[in-house]
């Protein structure tokens, strides 16, 4: 097996994970945790989101990609957008559960 063949999916997983973890932290009104922790959060979110969307029978991102491609003449692949959406949703679920377990169910104002 070629090292480059194995490195590209791993690199994409880390980059999508970091982006998804950052998006999830921002959506949950938290701070970003740095590249490494955001990447781990997003990768874990990708697993959780992938299982959830697979269980529900959804293909995340397919309609979003269609709209963007038709509206702006782009040629985005379903895989990237779908991975980003499912990883972000999964990371939000992880952050929500972590806050609940820590006892921070309600945001302090």
C-alpha positions in Angstrom: 0.0 0.0 0.0 1.1 3.5 -0.9 1.6 5.9 2.0 0.0 8.8 0.1 -3.1 6.7 -0.5 -3.6 6.2 3.2 -2.6 9.7 4.2 -5.2 11.6 2.2 -8.3 10.1 3.9 -6.6 10.5 7.3 -5.7 14.1 6.6 -9.3 14.8 5.4 -10.7 13.2 8.6 -8.5 15.4 10.8 -9.4 18.6 8.8 -13.1 17.9 8.7 -13.0 16.9 12.4 -11.2 20.2 13.3 -13.7 22.2 11.3 -16.7 20.3 12.8 -15.4 20.6 16.3 -14.9 24.3 15.9 -18.3 24.8 14.5 -19.9 22.7 17.2 -18.1 24.7 20.0 -19.3 28.0 18.4 -22.8 26.8 18.0 -22.9 25.6 21.6 -21.6 29.0 22.7 -18.4 27.5 24.0 -14.9 28.4 23.4 -12.9 26.6 20.7 -10.5 24.3 22.4 -7.6 24.5 20.0 -6.8 22.5 16.9 -6.1 19.1 18.5 -9.1 19.0 20.8 -11.4 20.4 18.2 -10.2 17.7 15.7 -10.7 15.0 18.3 -14.2 16.4 19.1 -15.1 16.5 15.5 -13.8 13.0 14.7 -15.8 11.7 17.7 -18.7 13.7 16.4 -18.3 12.1 13.0 -18.7 8.7 14.5 -21.7 9.7 16.6 -23.3 11.7 13.7 -22.6 8.9 11.2 -24.2 6.3 13.4 -27.2 8.6 14.1 -27.8 9.5 10.4 -27.3 5.9 9.3 -29.8 4.7 11.9 -32.3 7.4 10.7 -31.7 6.6 7.1 -30.6 10.1 6.2 -27.8 11.1 3.8 -26.6 14.3 5.3 -25.6 17.1 2.9 -27.1 15.8 -0.3 -29.8 18.5 -0.6 -27.4 21.2 0.5 -24.8 20.2 -2.1 -27.5 20.2 -4.8 -28.7 23.7 -3.9 -25.1 25.1 -3.8 -24.2 23.4 -7.1 -27.3 24.6 -8.9 -27.3 28.1 -7.4 -23.6 28.9 -7.7 -22.3 26.6 -10.4 -20.1 24.7 -8.0 -19.2 21.1 -8.2 -19.0 20.1 -4.5 -19.0 16.4 -3.6 -21.7 15.0 -1.3 -19.0 13.3 0.8 -17.3 16.4 2.2 -20.5 18.4 3.0 -22.2 15.2 4.4 -19.2 14.4 6.6 -19.0 18.0 7.8 -22.7 18.1 8.7 -22.8 14.7 10.4 -19.6 15.4 12.3 -20.9 18.8 13.5 -24.2 17.4 14.6 -22.4 14.5 16.4 -20.0 17.0 18.1 -22.9 19.1 19.3 -24.5 16.0 20.8 -21.2 15.2 22.5 -20.9 18.7 23.9 -24.5 18.7 25.1 -24.0 15.4 26.9 -20.7 16.6 28.4 -22.4 19.8 29.7 -25.2 17.7 31.2 -22.9 15.2 32.9 -20.8 18.1 34.3 -23.9 19.6 35.8 -23.8 22.6 33.5 -27.3 21.9 32.1 -28.2 25.6 32.2 -26.0 28.3 30.9 -24.9 30.8 33.6 -25.7 34.4 32.7 
